[in-house]
């Protein structure tokens, strides 16, 4: 009997790994990929090792070690995480693997939760590695066992590239069997492969180039690429990944006769592309982000001497930025073929009020930023980092955000450039463990006169409350070493390290003043558990209320920015709503003692 289950795309991907017999999974949290490891960690019947690693490079290397021991492994990350993991990946392409290794790299078209929308398929081209590009959650699940087998056949790692709509879409998924038998680990000492000396690298590069054609030929015959030729059609459409589904849906709905090539693997299937090009006058290439397929189609047509119009991103028919959808394909058809297309709206559009992201009510980061601004002033420079605290931009304490761990390094560069204004950077605990440690060490050794504020909320909050080395437990809930941020900073040579409770404004501001006056790299650790994870752990504080007769309507508490505080214009008085978490910071801000703990 066929089993089906309605599930999130990332849950389907997790299921695909299990059906592929994975034995080691490592990763670093990053939207839209995080739920893969979260799902696998929750299973009680685990017969595999799973971990959140400190960063993507480390996670990649853990997976490499497992694959070199002959077992199947996977590493998960978001697209920008591959920048961190590129160092081992590029050389791993030469060295190859024994057990299957899949690098799951989730792209984020439209930057829903990312600082860029780079296309992972470019990395696959760069590294000369195969890439799988699923078009549906079902296909994503089904691809993974095949990808493991493919990786082992050619002894190379493979890249698996879901996008946000695959990872976070939901679908009815047909399940397969989870194998009971798995490989027995055995590391074979292949020094000419595992030790990448220059002479070995030259030999392995030659080998990698030699298998490119067999890789392409095998993928062309896979079920992930399909060609539907319409003998009378002079219009061809090529769709890649999830964009193929949008294009197919529109063609069916409109009843347009067009030959259709769906591409789900890279290198692209040249034979299928040639078959299509020989039968049409024009082809529209529909793919998200970079014109990876489009460039290859043009090259193939030119080499074959085929006169055909190849239309897509390069000539403005398809957008090179953001997500695509059915509407985007219809617009491309209009531009390309001057068609009169009118689709009736599928429903009534409701215009919703804007909902800009904001720090939670009672978030300790807001209190830290308040104190930073009080001590350093509006003219100071505030480099920041990747995390919930990027929303400190609303407090005027985020002037830069580039990439994980960059806040401290950028602060150092500003100081060494000769900037005279005070510099106070902010970085979260998980981001500090990720790549901030190197930046702090560099700042200390090179004598950067800056203040580093580590926002220690005891969790990796923004991506879904995953553990990090500072919390004392693993992804499966097992007890682990709890790394002390303060002792770690001292061990790296920081001479000024102060740990404060950001809910205590006076204490925090005194520490920041001392850090500002210190000559050298000063570290202030603002430690307070994330208000959400705190509630989940049973932490309950008494909420606060405003005593109307004492309120002067100055709005200082409102300007603090907590979502729990509103202003009643009719009564000219602040109001604290049920969102209050009881942090008490607003009571410390109020000059008139109008905010008090609620009495039972």
Long-range contacts (C-beta under 8 A, 24 or more apart in sequence): 2-174, 2-175, 3-174, 3-175, 4-172, 4-173, 4-174, 4-175, 5-172, 5-173, 5-175, 6-170, 6-171, 6-172, 6-173, 7-137, 7-170, 7-171, 7-173, 8-35, 8-137, 8-167, 8-168, 8-169, 8-170, 9-137, 9-140, 9-162, 9-165, 9-166, 9-167, 9-168, 9-169, 9-170, 9-171, 10-34, 10-35, 10-36, 10-39, 10-162, 10-167, 10-168, 11-35, 11-39, 12-137, 12-138, 12-140, 12-141, 12-171, 12-173, 13-104, 13-137, 13-140, 13-141, 13-144, 13-160, 13-162, 13-167, 14-39, 14-40, 15-141, 15-173, 15-175, 16-140, 16-141, 16-142, 16-143, 16-144, 16-145, 17-74, 17-102, 17-144, 18-178, 19-141, 19-144, 19-145, 19-175, 19-176, 19-177, 19-178, 19-179, 20-72, 20-100, 20-102, 20-144, 20-145, 20-147, 20-148, 21-72, 21-145, 21-148, 21-178, 21-179, 21-182, 21-183, 22-48, 22-72, 22-73, 22-74, 22-148, 23-47, 23-48, 23-49, 23-66, 23-71, 23-72, 23-73, 23-99, 23-182, 23-183, 23-185, 24-48, 24-49, 24-50, 24-62, 24-63, 24-66, 24-71, 24-72, 24-73, 24-74, 25-49, 25-50, 25-51, 25-63, 25-73, 25-74, 25-75, 25-76, 26-50, 26-51, 26-52, 26-53, 26-58, 26-59, 26-60, 26-62, 26-63, 26-73, 26-74, 26-75, 26-76, 27-51, 27-52, 27-53, 27-56, 27-59, 27-75, 27-76, 27-77, 27-104, 28-52, 28-53, 28-54, 28-55, 28-56, 28-58, 28-59, 28-76, 28-77, 28-81, 28-84, 28-434, 29-430, 29-460, 29-463, 29-464, 29-466, 30-56, 30-77, 30-78, 30-80, 30-81, 30-106, 30-463, 31-78, 31-106, 31-108, 31-112, 31-113, 31-114, 31-462, 31-463, 32-78, 32-106, 32-108, 32-112, 32-113, 32-162, 32-163, 32-164, 32-167, 32-168, 33-76, 33-77, 33-78, 33-81, 33-104, 33-105, 33-106, 33-162, 33-167, 34-463, 34-464, 34-466, 35-167, 35-464, 36-76, 36-104, 37-76, 37-466, 37-475, 38-464, 38-466, 38-475, 41-475, 41-476, 46-476, 47-182, 50-475, 50-476, 51-474, 51-475, 52-460, 52-466, 52-467, 52-468, 52-474, 52-475, 54-433, 54-434, 54-468, 54-469, 55-81, 55-84, 55-404, 55-433, 55-434, 55-435, 56-81, 56-82, 56-84, 56-85, 57-84, 57-85, 57-87, 57-88, 59-85, 60-85, 60-88, 60-89, 60-92, 60-103, 61-88, 63-101, 63-103, 64-88, 64-92, 64-97, 64-101, 64-157, 66-99, 66-101, 66-185, 67-97, 67-98, 67-99, 67-100, 67-101, 67-157, 68-97, 68-98, 68-99, 68-187, 68-194, 69-98, 69-99, 69-185, 69-186, 69-187, 70-98, 70-99, 70-183, 70-184, 70-185, 70-186, 70-187, 70-188, 71-99, 71-182, 71-183, 71-185, 72-99, 72-100, 72-101, 72-148, 72-152, 72-182, 72-183, 73-99, 73-100, 73-101, 73-102, 74-101, 74-102, 74-103, 74-104, 75-101, 75-102, 75-103, 75-104, 76-104, 76-106, 77-103, 77-104, 77-105, 77-106, 78-105, 78-106, 78-107, 78-108, 78-114, 79-105, 79-106, 79-107, 79-108, 79-114, 79-116, 79-117, 79-118, 79-119, 79-120, 80-114, 80-115, 80-116, 80-118, 80-403, 80-404, 81-105, 82-120, 82-123, 83-118, 83-403, 84-404, 84-435, 86-123, 89-123, 89-127, 89-129, 89-157, 90-126, 90-127, 91-196, 91-201, 92-157, 93-127, 93-128, 93-129, 93-156, 93-157, 93-208, 94-196, 94-201, 94-204, 94-205, 94-207, 94-208, 95-193, 95-194, 95-196, 95-204, 96-155, 96-156, 96-157, 96-193, 96-204, 96-207, 96-208, 97-151, 97-152, 97-155, 97-156, 97-157, 98-152, 98-155, 98-188, 99-152, 99-183, 100-147, 100-148, 100-149, 100-150, 100-151, 100-152, 100-158, 101-151, 101-157, 101-158, 102-144, 102-147, 102-148, 102-151, 102-157, 102-158, 102-159, 102-160, 103-157, 103-158, 103-159, 103-160, 104-160, 104-162, 105-159, 105-160, 105-161, 106-161, 106-162, 106-163, 106-164, 106-167, 107-161, 107-162, 107-163, 107-164, 107-288, 107-289, 108-163, 108-164, 109-163, 109-164, 109-288, 109-289, 109-322, 109-323, 109-324, 110-164, 110-321, 110-322, 110-323, 112-164, 113-462, 115-386, 115-401, 115-402, 115-403, 117-289, 117-321, 117-322, 118-289, 119-288, 119-289, 119-290, 119-292, 120-159, 120-161, 121-161, 121-266, 121-289, 121-290, 121-292, 122-290, 122-292, 123-159, 124-159, 124-161, 124-266, 125-266, 125-292, 128-208, 128-209, 128-212, 129-156, 129-157, 129-158, 129-159, 130-154, 130-156, 130-158, 130-159, 130-215, 130-219, 130-265, 130-266, 130-267, 131-158, 131-159, 131-160, 131-161, 131-265, 131-266, 132-158, 132-159, 132-160, 132-161, 132-224, 132-264, 132-265, 133-161, 133-224, 133-240, 133-241, 133-263, 133-264, 133-265, 133-266, 134-160, 134-161, 134-162, 134-166, 134-224, 134-241, 134-242, 134-264, 135-166, 135-239, 135-241, 135-242, 135-243, 135-244, 135-245, 135-262, 135-264, 136-166, 136-171, 136-242, 136-245, 137-166, 137-169, 137-170, 137-171, 137-173, 138-171, 138-172, 138-173, 138-174, 139-224, 139-264, 140-166, 141-173, 141-176, 142-176, 143-224, 143-264, 145-176, 146-222, 146-223, 146-224, 150-218, 150-219, 153-218, 154-211, 154-214, 154-215, 154-218, 156-208, 156-211, 156-215, 161-241, 163-241, 163-242, 163-288, 163-323, 164-323, 165-242, 165-323, 166-241, 166-242, 212-267, 215-267, 216-267, 216-268, 216-269, 216-270, 219-265, 219-266, 219-267, 219-269, 220-265, 220-269, 220-270, 220-271, 220-272, 222-264, 222-265, 224-264, 224-265, 225-261, 225-262, 225-263, 225-264, 225-265, 225-269, 225-272, 226-261, 226-262, 227-259, 227-260, 227-261, 227-262, 227-272, 227-275, 227-276, 228-259, 228-260, 228-261, 229-259, 229-275, 229-276, 229-279, 230-257, 230-258, 230-259, 231-279, 232-257, 233-257, 233-258, 233-259, 233-279, 233-280, 234-280, 234-281, 234-282, 235-259, 235-280, 235-281, 235-282, 235-283, 235-284, 235-337, 236-260, 236-261, 236-276, 236-277, 236-279, 236-280, 236-282, 236-283, 236-284, 237-261, 237-283, 237-284, 237-286, 238-263, 238-273, 238-276, 238-283, 238-284, 238-285, 238-286, 238-287, 238-293, 238-297, 239-263, 239-286, 239-287, 240-264, 240-285, 240-286, 240-287, 240-288, 240-292, 240-293, 241-287, 241-288, 242-288, 243-286, 243-287, 243-288, 243-324, 243-329, 244-286, 246-286, 246-324, 246-325, 246-326, 246-328, 246-329, 247-286, 247-329, 249-326, 250-326, 250-329, 250-330, 250-333, 253-326, 253-343, 254-330, 254-333, 254-341, 256-333, 263-293, 266-292, 267-296, 268-293, 268-296, 268-297, 270-296, 270-300, 273-297, 273-300, 274-300, 274-304, 274-306, 277-301, 277-304, 277-306, 277-308, 278-306, 280-308, 281-308, 281-309, 282-308, 282-309, 282-310, 282-311, 282-336, 282-337, 283-308, 283-309, 283-310, 283-311, 284-311, 284-312, 284-317, 284-318, 284-332, 284-333, 284-336, 285-310, 285-311, 285-312, 285-313, 285-318, 286-312, 286-318, 286-324, 286-329, 286-332, 287-312, 287-313, 287-318, 287-324, 288-323, 288-324, 289-320, 289-321, 290-320, 291-320, 311-336, 357-391, 358-391, 358-394, 358-561, 358-563, 359-388, 359-389, 359-391, 359-392, 359-394, 359-561, 360-531, 360-532, 360-563, 360-581, 361-531, 361-562, 361-563, 361-564, 361-579, 361-580, 361-581, 362-531, 362-562, 362-564, 362-580, 362-581, 362-582, 362-583, 363-388, 363-530, 363-531, 364-455, 364-457, 364-502, 364-503, 364-526, 364-528, 364-529, 364-530, 364-531, 364-583, 365-389, 365-391, 365-392, 365-455, 365-457, 365-502, 365-526, 366-392, 366-395, 366-560, 366-561, 366-562, 366-585, 367-502, 367-503, 367-505, 367-508, 367-526, 367-528, 367-583, 367-585, 368-426, 368-453, 368-455, 368-502, 368-508, 368-526, 369-395, 369-397, 369-426, 370-395, 370-505, 370-560, 370-585, 370-589, 371-502, 371-505, 371-508, 371-509, 371-512, 372-397, 372-424, 372-426, 372-453, 372-512, 373-397, 374-509, 375-424, 375-509, 375-512, 375-513, 375-516, 376-422, 376-424, 376-451, 376-512, 376-516, 377-422, 379-421, 380-421, 380-422, 380-423, 380-424, 381-411, 381-414, 381-419, 381-421, 381-422, 381-423, 381-424, 382-423, 382-424, 382-425, 382-426, 383-407, 383-408, 383-410, 383-411, 383-414, 383-423, 383-425, 383-426, 384-425, 384-426, 384-427, 385-425, 385-426, 385-427, 385-428, 385-431, 385-436, 386-428, 386-431, 387-427, 387-428, 387-430, 387-431, 387-455, 387-461, 387-462, 388-428, 388-457, 388-461, 388-462, 389-426, 389-428, 389-455, 392-426, 394-561, 395-561, 397-424, 397-426, 398-426, 404-431, 404-434, 404-435, 404-436, 405-431, 405-432, 405-434, 405-435, 405-436, 405-437, 405-438, 405-439, 406-439, 407-436, 407-439, 407-452, 408-436, 408-439, 408-440, 408-442, 408-443, 408-450, 408-452, 409-439, 409-442, 409-443, 411-443, 411-448, 411-450, 411-452, 412-439, 412-442, 412-443, 412-446, 412-448, 412-450, 414-450, 415-448, 415-449, 415-450, 416-446, 416-448, 422-451, 422-516, 423-449, 423-450, 423-451, 424-450, 424-451, 424-453, 424-512, 424-515, 424-516, 425-450, 425-451, 425-452, 425-453, 426-453, 426-454, 426-455, 427-452, 427-453, 427-454, 427-455, 428-454, 428-455, 428-456, 428-457, 428-460, 428-461, 429-454, 429-455, 429-456, 429-457, 429-458, 429-459, 429-468, 429-470, 429-485, 430-459, 430-460, 430-466, 430-468, 430-470, 432-485, 433-468, 433-469, 433-470, 433-483, 437-488, 437-492, 440-489, 440-492, 440-494, 440-521, 440-523, 441-492, 441-493, 443-521, 444-492, 444-493, 444-494, 444-520, 444-521, 445-493, 447-520, 447-521, 448-520, 448-521, 449-519, 449-520, 449-521, 450-521, 450-522, 451-512, 451-515, 451-516, 451-518, 451-522, 451-523, 451-524, 452-521, 452-522, 452-523, 452-524, 453-512, 453-523, 453-524, 453-525, 453-526, 454-485, 454-489, 454-523, 454-524, 454-525, 454-526, 455-526, 456-485, 456-525, 456-526, 456-527, 456-528, 457-528, 457-529, 457-530, 457-533, 458-527, 458-528, 458-529, 458-530, 458-533, 459-529, 459-530, 459-533, 461-530, 461-532, 461-533, 465-530, 465-532, 465-533, 465-536, 485-525, 485-527, 486-525, 489-523, 489-525, 494-521, 494-522, 494-523, 495-520, 496-520, 496-521, 496-522, 496-523, 497-522, 497-523, 497-525, 498-522, 498-523, 498-524, 498-525, 499-525, 499-527, 500-524, 500-525, 500-526, 500-527, 501-526, 501-527, 501-528, 502-526, 502-527, 502-528, 503-528, 503-583, 503-584, 503-585, 505-585, 505-588, 505-589, 506-588, 531-581, 531-583, 535-581, 540-582, 541-581, 541-582, 541-583, 541-584, 542-582, 542-597, 542-598, 542-600, 543-576, 543-578, 543-580, 543-581, 543-582, 543-597, 543-598, 544-576, 544-580, 544-582, 544-584, 544-586, 544-587, 544-595, 544-596, 544-597, 544-598, 545-576, 545-595, 545-596, 545-597, 545-598, 546-573, 546-574, 546-575, 546-576, 546-594, 546-595, 547-594, 547-595, 547-596, 548-573, 548-594, 550-592, 550-593, 550-594, 551-592, 551-594, 552-592, 552-594, 554-591, 554-592, 556-589, 556-590, 556-591, 557-586, 557-589, 557-590, 557-595, 560-585, 560-586, 560-589, 562-586
